[in-house]
């Protein structure tokens, strides 16, 4: 017998581990040979994995989950970003790739190239990542991008949601802008549960829509329509008993068992560095917690608070993630338009509750189908200082403001576990 803590420790594969040896090699390491039944099990699994229909469905699921199609040393994709259509670019075509663990266990290279037939502009991205240690997960990466974005979409918060990022490329870009970005990112697990990240980012903002701000609110002639921005991000994340799995050269979190995940991020803007126009400070605190409530079910709560300490144009303030796509996303406000609400200080709660069989098990037909009830609640309480409002040169104000003393609230309910797969 061992203490429970033993089972929370994560197994880490050694740097020099060999996974793809011939079967004869593994036979030399076995304490006793495989039985005939065990050999038949291996044979059956190999046979299943090579059935064309099984391989097809497996590939489709992989593309839906991570957006890429595996081809040995290269992953091609994201496939769902191959084609888009919007009012600025017209028809947009894009292709991309990144290297796999078969290419290197230490280096990850990737990039994409896109073209819009209406604006006749090339968009591109390229990145290189070095995995310095798998024991204390340590990586350093450099990325450059030139693309079309829209105010109200934060790519960093949606980095792993390829389906949503692809869907928001369609339709009317109410506040679209071209940007160039260069980013350096370094992260390391200092000890189990505590991760530290440092990032340096330079971006440009070149709006397609009618945008301007007053560099001096007291001077009506001080209108500026573009800006450059340089910032340093320092982020500390603590997640006791967090469980990870390694997928190729990526580390994926399965969350924590009992404890909350606490993330504190400080962002510092540097005026004059690489031509940056602003000097500012931001502080953001995020707490994620799974709540086990016994017979009532299980809840997932995400608490976030942010404060911007300086006066800035509204695209640099706190942009609340709206959603105008058919794709439901947990991190977005699904009844809010892109950039519909913007704050310089806010507190928010995003909560989902899985009732398991508490309600629908009381209904005979539903009990047989094993459908499950799920509920959601998204709440924001925020506001904007008059100093930030005074910078806005557009009339009327291009976004909504929260009513003083009243939060924004959206509630939802639905059914999950349909055919044990759909929600």
Secondary structure, DSSP 8 states (H G I E B T S, - for coil): ---GGGGGS-----TT------HHHHHTT-SS---HHHHHHHHHHHHHHTSHHHHHHHHHHHHHHHSEEEETTEEEE-GGGSEEEETTTEEEEEEEEEE-TTT-SSEEEEEEEEEETTTTEEEEEEEEEEEEETTTTEEEEEEEEEEEEETT--TTTTTT-HHHHHHTTSB--TTEEEEEEEEEEEEEEEETTEEEEEEEEEEEEEESSS--EESSTT-TT-EE-EEEEEEEEEEEEEETT--EEEETTEEEE---SSS-EEEEEEEEE-TTGGG----EEEEEEEEEEEEE-GGG-EEEEEEEEEEE-S---GGGSEE--B--SSS--TTSBTTS-TTSBEESEEEEEEEEEE-TTTTGGGSHHHHHHT-EEEEEEEEEEEE--HHHHTTB-SSS-SSB---TT--EEEEEEEEE-BTTTB-
